Amino acid sequence: MSLALDVTKIVAVLLADGWHPTLRDSFKIDGYEFVADAEIVLRGGQCERVSSLGFTFTEAGTDRAIEISGPLTSVLAVKSRKG
């Protein structure tokens, strides 16, 4: 059995500072890297303990669009819609 998490159904993400509601369908997983002026400074997996995968989502319930991104290893749990 696997725990297949459908990223299109994620409604909240638990990070170290608490739960963050997500804007519908905004949660994404991809390669993780730090850039400066469009030049890659550090790729995930390039250094020990730096995740090669990251996440990003737009936080719901705020008066302006706030995008939260980070290494996938910082996600503690997710809440998802059923069905």
PDB file with SEQRES, HELIX, SHEET and CRYST1 records, atoms N, CA, C and O in Angstrom:
SEQRES   1 A   83  MET SER LEU ALA LEU ASP VAL THR LYS ILE VAL ALA VAL          
SEQRES   2 A   83  LEU LEU ALA ASP GLY TRP HIS PRO THR LEU ARG ASP SER          
SEQRES   3 A   83  PHE LYS ILE ASP GLY TYR GLU PHE VAL ALA ASP ALA GLU          
SEQRES   4 A   83  ILE VAL LEU ARG GLY GLY GLN CYS GLU ARG VAL SER SER          
SEQRES   5 A   83  LEU GLY PHE THR PHE THR GLU ALA GLY THR ASP ARG ALA          
SEQRES   6 A   83  ILE GLU ILE SER GLY PRO LEU THR SER VAL LEU ALA VAL          
SEQRES   7 A   83  LYS SER ARG LYS GLY                                          
HELIX    1 AA1 VAL A    7  LYS A    9  5                                   3    
HELIX    2 AA2 LEU A   72  SER A   74  5                                   3    
SHEET    1 AA1 3 GLY A  18  PRO A  21  0                                        
SHEET    2 AA1 3 ILE A  10  LEU A  15 -1                                        
SHEET    3 AA1 3 ALA A  77  SER A  80 -1                                        
SHEET    1 AA2 3 LYS A  28  GLY A  31  0                                        
SHEET    2 AA2 3 LEU A  53  GLU A  59 -1                                        
SHEET    3 AA2 3 ILE A  66  PRO A  71 -1                                        
SHEET    1 AA3 2 GLU A  33  ALA A  36  0                                        
SHEET    2 AA3 2 GLU A  39  ARG A  43 -1                                        
CRYST1    1.000    1.000    1.000  90.00  90.00  90.00 P 1           1          
ATOM      1  N   MET A   1       0.842  -1.180   0.000  1.00  0.00           N  
ATOM      2  CA  MET A   1       0.000   0.000   0.000  1.00  0.00           C  
ATOM      3  C   MET A   1       0.884   1.239   0.000  1.00  0.00           C  
ATOM      4  O   MET A   1       1.897   1.281   0.698  1.00  0.00           O  
ATOM      5  N   SER A   2       0.509   2.237  -0.773  1.00  0.00           N  
ATOM      6  CA  SER A   2       1.242   3.500  -0.752  1.00  0.00           C  
ATOM      7  C   SER A   2       0.297   4.606  -0.287  1.00  0.00           C  
ATOM      8  O   SER A   2      -0.925   4.468  -0.342  1.00  0.00           O  
ATOM      9  N   LEU A   3       0.876   5.674   0.157  1.00  0.00           N  
ATOM     10  CA  LEU A   3       0.106   6.853   0.532  1.00  0.00           C  
ATOM     11  C   LEU A   3       0.177   7.833  -0.630  1.00  0.00           C  
ATOM     12  O   LEU A   3       0.968   8.776  -0.606  1.00  0.00           O  
ATOM     13  N   ALA A   4      -0.628   7.615  -1.624  1.00  0.00           N  
ATOM     14  CA  ALA A   4      -0.618   8.469  -2.812  1.00  0.00           C  
ATOM     15  C   ALA A   4      -1.296   9.796  -2.475  1.00  0.00           C  
ATOM     16  O   ALA A   4      -2.502   9.841  -2.233  1.00  0.00           O  
ATOM     17  N   LEU A   5      -0.527  10.855  -2.461  1.00  0.00           N  
ATOM     18  CA  LEU A   5      -1.051  12.183  -2.155  1.00  0.00           C  
ATOM     19  C   LEU A   5      -1.273  12.941  -3.457  1.00  0.00           C  
ATOM     20  O   LEU A   5      -0.320  13.238  -4.177  1.00  0.00           O  
ATOM     21  N   ASP A   6      -2.513  13.250  -3.756  1.00  0.00           N  
ATOM     22  CA  ASP A   6      -2.848  13.986  -4.975  1.00  0.00           C  
ATOM     23  C   ASP A   6      -2.611  15.475  -4.712  1.00  0.00           C  
ATOM     24  O   ASP A   6      -3.364  16.105  -3.970  1.00  0.00           O  
ATOM     25  N   VAL A   7      -1.554  16.039  -5.327  1.00  0.00           N  
ATOM     26  CA  VAL A   7      -1.197  17.436  -5.069  1.00  0.00           C  
ATOM     27  C   VAL A   7      -2.285  18.408  -5.517  1.00  0.00           C  
ATOM     28  O   VAL A   7      -2.319  19.549  -5.058  1.00  0.00           O  
ATOM     29  N   THR A   8      -3.174  17.969  -6.409  1.00  0.00           N  
ATOM     30  CA  THR A   8      -4.255  18.863  -6.858  1.00  0.00           C  
ATOM     31  C   THR A   8      -5.362  18.973  -5.812  1.00  0.00           C  
ATOM     32  O   THR A   8      -6.255  19.808  -5.947  1.00  0.00           O  
ATOM     33  N   LYS A   9      -5.314  18.138  -4.770  1.00  0.00           N  
ATOM     34  CA  LYS A   9      -6.350  18.155  -3.730  1.00  0.00           C  
ATOM     35  C   LYS A   9      -5.854  18.691  -2.389  1.00  0.00           C  
ATOM     36  O   LYS A   9      -6.602  18.690  -1.411  1.00  0.00           O  
ATOM     37  N   ILE A  10      -4.606  19.146  -2.331  1.00  0.00           N  
ATOM     38  CA  ILE A  10      -4.056  19.656  -1.077  1.00  0.00           C  
ATOM     39  C   ILE A  10      -4.691  21.008  -0.755  1.00  0.00           C  
ATOM     40  O   ILE A  10      -4.699  21.916  -1.586  1.00  0.00           O  
ATOM     41  N   VAL A  11      -5.225  21.131   0.472  1.00  0.00           N  
ATOM     42  CA  VAL A  11      -5.890  22.364   0.899  1.00  0.00           C  
ATOM     43  C   VAL A  11      -5.124  23.097   2.001  1.00  0.00           C  
ATOM     44  O   VAL A  11      -5.413  24.259   2.285  1.00  0.00           O  
ATOM     45  N   ALA A  12      -4.145  22.424   2.628  1.00  0.00           N  
ATOM     46  CA  ALA A  12      -3.334  23.064   3.668  1.00  0.00           C  
ATOM     47  C   ALA A  12      -2.038  22.285   3.832  1.00  0.00           C  
ATOM     48  O   ALA A  12      -1.986  21.075   3.608  1.00  0.00           O  
ATOM     49  N   VAL A  13      -0.989  23.006   4.230  1.00  0.00           N  
ATOM     50  CA  VAL A  13       0.333  22.422   4.415  1.00  0.00           C  
ATOM     51  C   VAL A  13       0.809  22.766   5.823  1.00  0.00           C  
ATOM     52  O   VAL A  13       0.717  23.916   6.251  1.00  0.00           O  
ATOM     53  N   LEU A  14       1.317  21.763   6.540  1.00  0.00           N  
ATOM     54  CA  LEU A  14       1.855  21.988   7.875  1.00  0.00           C  
ATOM     55  C   LEU A  14       3.360  22.201   7.780  1.00  0.00           C  
ATOM     56  O   LEU A  14       4.107  21.310   7.374  1.00  0.00           O  
ATOM     57  N   LEU A  15       3.788  23.402   8.164  1.00  0.00           N  
ATOM     58  CA  LEU A  15       5.203  23.739   8.246  1.00  0.00           C  
ATOM     59  C   LEU A  15       5.542  23.938   9.723  1.00  0.00           C  
ATOM     60  O   LEU A  15       4.653  23.846  10.569  1.00  0.00           O  
ATOM     61  N   ALA A  16       6.777  24.203  10.043  1.00  0.00           N  
ATOM     62  CA  ALA A  16       7.210  24.326  11.434  1.00  0.00           C  
ATOM     63  C   ALA A  16       6.427  25.390  12.214  1.00  0.00           C  
ATOM     64  O   ALA A  16       6.280  25.280  13.431  1.00  0.00           O  
ATOM     65  N   ASP A  17       5.924  26.415  11.520  1.00  0.00           N  
ATOM     66  CA  ASP A  17       5.200  27.496  12.216  1.00  0.00           C  
ATOM     67  C   ASP A  17       3.690  27.287  12.236  1.00  0.00           C  
ATOM     68  O   ASP A  17       2.964  28.149  12.731  1.00  0.00           O  
ATOM     69  N   GLY A  18       3.201  26.175  11.715  1.00  0.00           N  
ATOM     70  CA  GLY A  18       1.766  25.891  11.758  1.00  0.00           C  
ATOM     71  C   GLY A  18       1.192  25.592  10.388  1.00  0.00           C  
ATOM     72  O   GLY A  18       1.915  25.465   9.400  1.00  0.00           O  
ATOM     73  N   TRP A  19      -0.153  25.481  10.354  1.00  0.00           N  
ATOM     74  CA  TRP A  19      -0.873  25.164   9.114  1.00  0.00           C  
ATOM     75  C   TRP A  19      -0.987  26.389   8.221  1.00  0.00           C  
ATOM     76  O   TRP A  19      -1.196  27.504   8.699  1.00  0.00           O  
ATOM     77  N   HIS A  20      -0.846  26.168   6.911  1.00  0.00           N  
ATOM     78  CA  HIS A  20      -0.992  27.220   5.906  1.00  0.00           C  
ATOM     79  C   HIS A  20      -2.016  26.748   4.873  1.00  0.00           C  
ATOM     80  O   HIS A  20      -1.772  25.764   4.175  1.00  0.00           O  
ATOM     81  N   PRO A  21      -3.163  27.436   4.763  1.00  0.00           N  
ATOM     82  CA  PRO A  21      -4.139  27.068   3.738  1.00  0.00           C  
ATOM     83  C   PRO A  21      -3.594  27.395   2.354  1.00  0.00           C  
ATOM     84  O   PRO A  21      -2.921  28.409   2.171  1.00  0.00           O  
ATOM     85  N   THR A  22      -3.882  26.538   1.382  1.00  0.00           N  
ATOM     86  CA  THR A  22      -3.377  26.749   0.030  1.00  0.00           C  
ATOM     87  C   THR A  22      -4.489  27.206  -0.906  1.00  0.00           C  
ATOM     88  O   THR A  22      -5.638  26.782  -0.780  1.00  0.00           O  
ATOM     89  N   LEU A  23      -4.136  28.063  -1.830  1.00  0.00           N  
ATOM     90  CA  LEU A  23      -5.058  28.433  -2.900  1.00  0.00           C  
ATOM     91  C   LEU A  23      -5.262  27.196  -3.765  1.00  0.00           C  
ATOM     92  O   LEU A  23      -4.314  26.453  -4.018  1.00  0.00           O  
ATOM     93  N   ARG A  24      -6.450  26.977  -4.204  1.00  0.00           N  
ATOM     94  CA  ARG A  24      -6.803  25.764  -4.950  1.00  0.00           C  
ATOM     95  C   ARG A  24      -5.814  25.481  -6.089  1.00  0.00           C  
ATOM     96  O   ARG A  24      -5.502  26.367  -6.885  1.00  0.00           O  
ATOM     97  N   ASP A  25      -5.337  24.263  -6.153  1.00  0.00           N  
ATOM     98  CA  ASP A  25      -4.433  23.768  -7.200  1.00  0.00           C  
ATOM     99  C   ASP A  25      -3.094  24.510  -7.290  1.00  0.00           C  
ATOM    100  O   ASP A  25      -2.446  24.468  -8.336  1.00  0.00           O  
ATOM    101  N   SER A  26      -2.670  25.183  -6.224  1.00  0.00           N  
ATOM    102  CA  SER A  26      -1.414  25.931  -6.309  1.00  0.00           C  
ATOM    103  C   SER A  26      -0.208  25.149  -5.782  1.00  0.00           C  
ATOM    104  O   SER A  26       0.928  25.566  -6.006  1.00  0.00           O  
ATOM    105  N   PHE A  27      -0.423  24.037  -5.096  1.00  0.00           N  
ATOM    106  CA  PHE A  27       0.696  23.270  -4.542  1.00  0.00           C  
ATOM    107  C   PHE A  27       1.436  22.539  -5.663  1.00  0.00           C  
ATOM    108  O   PHE A  27       0.823  21.815  -6.448  1.00  0.00           O  
ATOM    109  N   LYS A  28       2.747  22.730  -5.733  1.00  0.00           N  
ATOM    110  CA  LYS A  28       3.576  22.104  -6.770  1.00  0.00           C  
ATOM    111  C   LYS A  28       4.857  21.563  -6.145  1.00  0.00           C  
ATOM    112  O   LYS A  28       5.346  22.096  -5.148  1.00  0.00           O  
ATOM    113  N   ILE A  29       5.395  20.500  -6.739  1.00  0.00           N  
ATOM    114  CA  ILE A  29       6.684  19.928  -6.350  1.00  0.00           C  
ATOM    115  C   ILE A  29       7.580  19.922  -7.586  1.00  0.00           C  
ATOM    116  O   ILE A  29       7.148  19.562  -8.681  1.00  0.00           O  
ATOM    117  N   ASP A  30       8.841  20.327  -7.390  1.00  0.00           N  
ATOM    118  CA  ASP A  30       9.775  20.362  -8.514  1.00  0.00           C  
ATOM    119  C   ASP A  30      11.198  20.388  -7.962  1.00  0.00           C  
ATOM    120  O   ASP A  30      11.404  20.342  -6.749  1.00  0.00           O  
ATOM    121  N   GLY A  31      12.176  20.461  -8.864  1.00  0.00           N  
ATOM    122  CA  GLY A  31      13.564  20.601  -8.456  1.00  0.00           C  
ATOM    123  C   GLY A  31      13.725  21.861  -7.620  1.00  0.00           C  
ATOM    124  O   GLY A  31      13.024  22.850  -7.837  1.00  0.00           O  
ATOM    125  N   TYR A  32      14.640  21.826  -6.671  1.00  0.00           N  
ATOM    126  CA  TYR A  32      14.820  22.923  -5.720  1.00  0.00           C  
ATOM    127  C   TYR A  32      16.200  23.522  -5.893  1.00  0.00           C  
ATOM    128  O   TYR A  32      17.202  22.807  -5.878  1.00  0.00           O  
ATOM    129  N   GLU A  33      16.252  24.832  -6.058  1.00  0.00           N  
ATOM    130  CA  GLU A  33      17.535  25.507  -6.201  1.00  0.00           C  
ATOM    131  C   GLU A  33      17.399  26.969  -5.795  1.00  0.00           C  
ATOM    132  O   GLU A  33      16.315  27.550  -5.851  1.00  0.00           O  
ATOM    133  N   PHE A  34      18.517  27.543  -5.387  1.00  0.00           N  
ATOM    134  CA  PHE A  34      18.573  28.968  -5.069  1.00  0.00           C  
ATOM    135  C   PHE A  34      19.187  29.675  -6.268  1.00  0.00           C  
ATOM    136  O   PHE A  34      20.168  29.198  -6.839  1.00  0.00           O  
ATOM    137  N   VAL A  35      18.612  30.810  -6.650  1.00  0.00           N  
ATOM    138  CA  VAL A  35      19.133  31.581  -7.775  1.00  0.00           C  
ATOM    139  C   VAL A  35      19.337  33.034  -7.368  1.00  0.00           C  
ATOM    140  O   VAL A  35      18.712  33.521  -6.426  1.00  0.00           O  
ATOM    141  N   ALA A  36      20.213  33.713  -8.085  1.00  0.00           N  
ATOM    142  CA  ALA A  36      20.432  35.152  -7.932  1.00  0.00           C  
ATOM    143  C   ALA A  36      20.567  35.730  -9.326  1.00  0.00           C  
ATOM    144  O   ALA A  36      21.461  35.340 -10.078  1.00  0.00           O  
ATOM    145  N   ASP A  37      19.694  36.648  -9.675  1.00  0.00           N  
ATOM    146  CA  ASP A  37      19.702  37.254 -11.012  1.00  0.00           C  
ATOM    147  C   ASP A  37      19.686  36.180 -12.101  1.00  0.00           C  
ATOM    148  O   ASP A  37      20.443  36.252 -13.069  1.00  0.00           O  
ATOM    149  N   ALA A  38      18.817  35.190 -11.930  1.00  0.00           N  
ATOM    150  CA  ALA A  38      18.595  34.090 -12.881  1.00  0.00           C  
ATOM    151  C   ALA A  38      19.786  33.142 -13.001  1.00  0.00           C  
ATOM    152  O   ALA A  38      19.787  32.273 -13.873  1.00  0.00           O  
ATOM    153  N   GLU A  39      20.803  33.288 -12.142  1.00  0.00           N  
ATOM    154  CA  GLU A  39      21.941  32.372 -12.140  1.00  0.00           C  
ATOM    155  C   GLU A  39      21.820  31.445 -10.943  1.00  0.00           C  
ATOM    156  O   GLU A  39      21.572  31.898  -9.825  1.00  0.00           O  
ATOM    157  N   ILE A  40      21.992  30.150 -11.173  1.00  0.00           N  
ATOM    158  CA  ILE A  40      21.875  29.179 -10.090  1.00  0.00           C  
ATOM    159  C   ILE A  40      23.057  29.325  -9.140  1.00  0.00           C  
ATOM    160  O   ILE A  40      24.218  29.261  -9.545  1.00  0.00           O  
ATOM    161  N   VAL A  41      22.728  29.524  -7.854  1.00  0.00           N  
ATOM    162  CA  VAL A  41      23.743  29.644  -6.816  1.00  0.00           C  
ATOM    163  C   VAL A  41      23.975  28.296  -6.142  1.00  0.00           C  
ATOM    164  O   VAL A  41      25.112  27.923  -5.855  1.00  0.00           O  
ATOM    165  N   LEU A  42      22.879  27.562  -5.889  1.00  0.00           N  
ATOM    166  CA  LEU A  42      22.976  26.265  -5.239  1.00  0.00           C  
ATOM    167  C   LEU A  42      21.818  25.392  -5.667  1.00  0.00           C  
ATOM    168  O   LEU A  42      20.660  25.788  -5.538  1.00  0.00           O  
ATOM    169  N   ARG A  43      22.115  24.214  -6.174  1.00  0.00           N  
ATOM    170  CA  ARG A  43      21.089  23.237  -6.542  1.00  0.00           C  
ATOM    171  C   ARG A  43      20.821  22.320  -5.359  1.00  0.00           C  
ATOM    172  O   ARG A  43      21.720  21.996  -4.583  1.00  0.00           O  
ATOM    173  N   GLY A  44      19.557  21.909  -5.241  1.00  0.00           N  
ATOM    174  CA  GLY A  44      19.227  20.907  -4.244  1.00  0.00           C  
ATOM    175  C   GLY A  44      19.987  19.632  -4.541  1.00  0.00           C  
ATOM    176  O   GLY A  44      20.123  19.247  -5.703  1.00  0.00           O  
ATOM    177  N   GLY A  45      20.482  18.972  -3.511  1.00  0.00           N  
ATOM    178  CA  GLY A  45      21.248  17.757  -3.687  1.00  0.00           C  
ATOM    179  C   GLY A  45      22.720  17.999  -3.961  1.00  0.00           C  
ATOM    180  O   GLY A  45      23.524  17.067  -3.936  1.00  0.00           O  
ATOM    181  N   GLN A  46      23.077  19.263  -4.225  1.00  0.00           N  
ATOM    182  CA  GLN A  46      24.472  19.597  -4.518  1.00  0.00           C  
ATOM    183  C   GLN A  46      25.311  19.542  -3.241  1.00  0.00           C  
ATOM    184  O   GLN A  46      26.494  19.205  -3.286  1.00  0.00           O  
ATOM    185  N   CYS A  47      24.705  19.870  -2.121  1.00  0.00           N  
ATOM    186  CA  CYS A  47      25.378  19.833  -0.825  1.00  0.00           C  
ATOM    187  C   CYS A  47      24.667  18.839   0.080  1.00  0.00           C  
ATOM    188  O   CYS A  47      23.463  18.616  -0.044  1.00  0.00           O  
ATOM    189  N   GLU A  48      25.422  18.250   0.984  1.00  0.00           N  
ATOM    190  CA  GLU A  48      24.833  17.321   1.943  1.00  0.00           C  
ATOM    191  C   GLU A  48      23.726  18.028   2.725  1.00  0.00           C  
ATOM    192  O   GLU A  48      23.889  19.172   3.149  1.00  0.00           O  
ATOM    193  N   ARG A  49      22.614  17.347   2.908  1.00  0.00           N  
ATOM    194  CA  ARG A  49      21.449  17.814   3.658  1.00  0.00           C  
ATOM    195  C   ARG A  49      20.640  18.906   2.958  1.00  0.00           C  
ATOM    196  O   ARG A  49      19.776  19.518   3.586  1.00  0.00           O  
ATOM    197  N   VAL A  50      20.895  19.164   1.684  1.00  0.00           N  
ATOM    198  CA  VAL A  50      20.067  20.096   0.911  1.00  0.00           C  
ATOM    199  C   VAL A  50      19.196  19.258  -0.012  1.00  0.00           C  
ATOM    200  O   VAL A  50      19.692  18.573  -0.906  1.00  0.00           O  
ATOM    201  N   SER A  51      17.881  19.325   0.223  1.00  0.00           N  
ATOM    202  CA  SER A  51      16.940  18.513  -0.543  1.00  0.00           C  
ATOM    203  C   SER A  51      17.027  18.819  -2.029  1.00  0.00           C  
ATOM    204  O   SER A  51      17.219  19.968  -2.427  1.00  0.00           O  
ATOM    205  N   SER A  52      16.885  17.780  -2.846  1.00  0.00           N  
ATOM    206  CA  SER A  52      16.893  17.995  -4.295  1.00  0.00           C  
ATOM    207  C   SER A  52      15.500  18.339  -4.807  1.00  0.00           C  
ATOM    208  O   SER A  52      15.346  18.760  -5.953  1.00  0.00           O  
ATOM    209  N   LEU A  53      14.475  18.159  -3.957  1.00  0.00           N  
ATOM    210  CA  LEU A  53      13.106  18.508  -4.333  1.00  0.00           C  
ATOM    211  C   LEU A  53      12.582  19.613  -3.430  1.00  0.00           C  
ATOM    212  O   LEU A  53      12.923  19.696  -2.250  1.00  0.00           O  
ATOM    213  N   GLY A  54      11.751  20.450  -4.013  1.00  0.00           N  
ATOM    214  CA  GLY A  54      11.151  21.530  -3.247  1.00  0.00           C  
ATOM    215  C   GLY A  54       9.667  21.634  -3.525  1.00  0.00           C  
ATOM    216  O   GLY A  54       9.134  20.932  -4.384  1.00  0.00           O  
ATOM    217  N   PHE A  55       9.005  22.509  -2.797  1.00  0.00           N  
ATOM    218  CA  PHE A  55       7.575  22.748  -2.963  1.00  0.00           C  
ATOM    219  C   PHE A  55       7.335  24.239  -3.086  1.00  0.00           C  
ATOM    220  O   PHE A  55       8.170  25.057  -2.700  1.00  0.00           O  
ATOM    221  N   THR A  56       6.189  24.569  -3.627  1.00  0.00           N  
ATOM    222  CA  THR A  56       5.730  25.952  -3.648  1.00  0.00           C  
ATOM    223  C   THR A  56       4.207  25.934  -3.651  1.00  0.00           C  
ATOM    224  O   THR A  56       3.592  25.019  -4.199  1.00  0.00           O  
ATOM    225  N   PHE A  57       3.605  26.941  -3.043  1.00  0.00           N  
ATOM    226  CA  PHE A  57       2.154  27.112  -3.095  1.00  0.00           C  
ATOM    227  C   PHE A  57       1.812  28.553  -2.786  1.00  0.00           C  
ATOM    228  O   PHE A  57       2.603  29.277  -2.180  1.00  0.00           O  
ATOM    229  N   THR A  58       0.630  28.963  -3.205  1.00  0.00           N  
ATOM    230  CA  THR A  58       0.115  30.289  -2.879  1.00  0.00           C  
ATOM    231  C   THR A  58      -0.786  30.145  -1.672  1.00  0.00           C  
ATOM    232  O   THR A  58      -1.707  29.328  -1.663  1.00  0.00           O  
ATOM    233  N   GLU A  59      -0.515  30.944  -0.653  1.00  0.00           N  
ATOM    234  CA  GLU A  59      -1.295  30.871   0.575  1.00  0.00           C  
ATOM    235  C   GLU A  59      -2.665  31.512   0.366  1.00  0.00           C  
ATOM    236  O   GLU A  59      -2.774  32.621  -0.159  1.00  0.00           O  
ATOM    237  N   ALA A  60      -3.700  30.801   0.783  1.00  0.00           N  
ATOM    238  CA  ALA A  60      -5.075  31.297   0.667  1.00  0.00           C  
ATOM    239  C   ALA A  60      -5.426  32.117   1.903  1.00  0.00           C  
ATOM    240  O   ALA A  60      -4.773  32.008   2.941  1.00  0.00           O  
ATOM    241  N   GLY A  61      -6.464  32.938   1.780  1.00  0.00           N  
ATOM    242  CA  GLY A  61      -6.983  33.669   2.923  1.00  0.00           C  
ATOM    243  C   GLY A  61      -6.215  34.919   3.286  1.00  0.00           C  
ATOM    244  O   GLY A  61      -6.399  35.459   4.376  1.00  0.00           O  
ATOM    245  N   THR A  62      -5.363  35.390   2.403  1.00  0.00           N  
ATOM    246  CA  THR A  62      -4.645  36.640   2.655  1.00  0.00           C  
ATOM    247  C   THR A  62      -5.132  37.689   1.669  1.00  0.00           C  
ATOM    248  O   THR A  62      -5.695  37.357   0.626  1.00  0.00           O  
ATOM    249  N   ASP A  63      -4.916  38.950   2.001  1.00  0.00           N  
ATOM    250  CA  ASP A  63      -5.391  40.025   1.133  1.00  0.00           C  
ATOM    251  C   ASP A  63      -4.494  40.247  -0.080  1.00  0.00           C  
ATOM    252  O   ASP A  63      -4.849  41.005  -0.982  1.00  0.00           O  
ATOM    253  N   ARG A  64      -3.346  39.597  -0.109  1.00  0.00           N  
ATOM    254  CA  ARG A  64      -2.451  39.675  -1.279  1.00  0.00           C  
ATOM    255  C   ARG A  64      -1.851  38.301  -1.521  1.00  0.00           C  
ATOM    256  O   ARG A  64      -1.778  37.484  -0.603  1.00  0.00           O  
ATOM    257  N   ALA A  65      -1.429  38.045  -2.726  1.00  0.00           N  
ATOM    258  CA  ALA A  65      -0.877  36.731  -3.072  1.00  0.00           C  
ATOM    259  C   ALA A  65       0.479  36.548  -2.394  1.00  0.00           C  
ATOM    260  O   ALA A  65       1.412  37.314  -2.636  1.00  0.00           O  
ATOM    261  N   ILE A  66       0.577  35.537  -1.553  1.00  0.00           N  
ATOM    262  CA  ILE A  66       1.835  35.214  -0.877  1.00  0.00           C  
ATOM    263  C   ILE A  66       2.230  33.809  -1.306  1.00  0.00           C  
ATOM    264  O   ILE A  66       1.488  32.849  -1.099  1.00  0.00           O  
ATOM    265  N   GLU A  67       3.401  33.704  -1.903  1.00  0.00           N  
ATOM    266  CA  GLU A  67       3.903  32.406  -2.330  1.00  0.00           C  
ATOM    267  C   GLU A  67       4.888  31.902  -1.287  1.00  0.00           C  
ATOM    268  O   GLU A  67       5.799  32.621  -0.876  1.00  0.00           O  
ATOM    269  N   ILE A  68       4.694  30.663  -0.865  1.00  0.00           N  
ATOM    270  CA  ILE A  68       5.601  30.031   0.092  1.00  0.00           C  
ATOM    271  C   ILE A  68       6.294  28.883  -0.630  1.00  0.00           C  
ATOM    272  O   ILE A  68       5.649  28.058  -1.277  1.00  0.00           O  
ATOM    273  N   SER A  69       7.621  28.844  -0.508  1.00  0.00           N  
ATOM    274  CA  SER A  69       8.426  27.812  -1.165  1.00  0.00           C  
ATOM    275  C   SER A  69       9.486  27.337  -0.197  1.00  0.00           C  
ATOM    276  O   SER A  69       9.868  28.063   0.721  1.00  0.00           O  
ATOM    277  N   GLY A  70       9.965  26.110  -0.401  1.00  0.00           N  
ATOM    278  CA  GLY A  70      11.037  25.597   0.438  1.00  0.00           C  
ATOM    279  C   GLY A  70      11.381  24.180   0.063  1.00  0.00           C  
ATOM    280  O   GLY A  70      10.814  23.617  -0.874  1.00  0.00           O  
ATOM    281  N   PRO A  71      12.325  23.594   0.806  1.00  0.00           N  
ATOM    282  CA  PRO A  71      12.685  22.205   0.541  1.00  0.00           C  
ATOM    283  C   PRO A  71      11.537  21.287   0.945  1.00  0.00           C  
ATOM    284  O   PRO A  71      10.868  21.533   1.949  1.00  0.00           O  
ATOM    285  N   LEU A  72      11.309  20.246   0.181  1.00  0.00           N  
ATOM    286  CA  LEU A  72      10.210  19.320   0.452  1.00  0.00           C  
ATOM    287  C   LEU A  72      10.327  18.709   1.846  1.00  0.00           C  
ATOM    288  O   LEU A  72       9.316  18.357   2.454  1.00  0.00           O  
ATOM    289  N   THR A  73      11.531  18.583   2.346  1.00  0.00           N  
ATOM    290  CA  THR A  73      11.745  17.997   3.676  1.00  0.00           C  
ATOM    291  C   THR A  73      11.166  18.854   4.799  1.00  0.00           C  
ATOM    292  O   THR A  73      11.051  18.369   5.925  1.00  0.00           O  
ATOM    293  N   SER A  74      10.800  20.107   4.536  1.00  0.00           N  
ATOM    294  CA  SER A  74      10.220  20.954   5.584  1.00  0.00           C  
ATOM    295  C   SER A  74       8.704  20.796   5.701  1.00  0.00           C  
ATOM    296  O   SER A  74       8.099  21.347   6.621  1.00  0.00           O  
ATOM    297  N   VAL A  75       8.084  20.053   4.783  1.00  0.00           N  
ATOM    298  CA  VAL A  75       6.643  19.785   4.873  1.00  0.00           C  
ATOM    299  C   VAL A  75       6.438  18.659   5.886  1.00  0.00           C  
ATOM    300  O   VAL A  75       6.951  17.554   5.712  1.00  0.00           O  
ATOM    301  N   LEU A  76       5.676  18.956   6.953  1.00  0.00           N  
ATOM    302  CA  LEU A  76       5.434  17.972   8.001  1.00  0.00           C  
ATOM    303  C   LEU A  76       4.192  17.130   7.726  1.00  0.00           C  
ATOM    304  O   LEU A  76       4.150  15.950   8.074  1.00  0.00           O  
ATOM    305  N   ALA A  77       3.179  17.734   7.103  1.00  0.00           N  
ATOM    306  CA  ALA A  77       1.926  17.037   6.784  1.00  0.00           C  
ATOM    307  C   ALA A  77       1.140  17.896   5.807  1.00  0.00           C  
ATOM    308  O   ALA A  77       1.430  19.079   5.631  1.00  0.00           O  
ATOM    309  N   VAL A  78       0.143  17.292   5.177  1.00  0.00           N  
ATOM    310  CA  VAL A  78      -0.768  18.039   4.299  1.00  0.00           C  
ATOM    311  C   VAL A  78      -2.209  17.625   4.617  1.00  0.00           C  
ATOM    312  O   VAL A  78      -2.472  16.507   5.060  1.00  0.00           O  
ATOM    313  N   LYS A  79      -3.119  18.549   4.379  1.00  0.00           N  
ATOM    314  CA  LYS A  79      -4.559  18.253   4.427  1.00  0.00           C  
ATOM    315  C   LYS A  79      -5.065  18.253   3.000  1.00  0.00           C  
ATOM    316  O   LYS A  79      -4.696  19.118   2.206  1.00  0.00           O  
ATOM    317  N   SER A  80      -5.915  17.280   2.664  1.00  0.00           N  
ATOM    318  CA  SER A  80      -6.417  17.144   1.295  1.00  0.00           C  
ATOM    319  C   SER A  80      -7.921  17.030   1.258  1.00  0.00           C  
ATOM    320  O   SER A  80      -8.544  16.562   2.211  1.00  0.00           O  
ATOM    321  N   ARG A  81      -8.517  17.472   0.124  1.00  0.00           N  
ATOM    322  CA  ARG A  81      -9.941  17.239  -0.125  1.00  0.00           C  
ATOM    323  C   ARG A  81     -10.143  15.766  -0.397  1.00  0.00           C  
ATOM    324  O   ARG A  81      -9.286  15.121  -1.001  1.00  0.00           O  
ATOM    325  N   LYS A  82     -11.260  15.231   0.038  1.00  0.00           N  
ATOM    326  CA  LYS A  82     -11.596  13.842  -0.278  1.00  0.00           C  
ATOM    327  C   LYS A  82     -12.261  13.785  -1.648  1.00  0.00           C  
ATOM    328  O   LYS A  82     -12.933  14.721  -2.082  1.00  0.00           O  
ATOM    329  N   GLY A  83     -12.050  12.664  -2.305  1.00  0.00           N  
ATOM    330  CA  GLY A  83     -12.756  12.431  -3.566  1.00  0.00           C  
ATOM    331  C   GLY A  83     -12.290  13.130  -4.721  1.00  0.00           C  
ATOM    332  O   GLY A  83     -12.847  12.970  -5.806  1.00  0.00           O  
TER     333      GLY A  83                                                      
END                                                                             
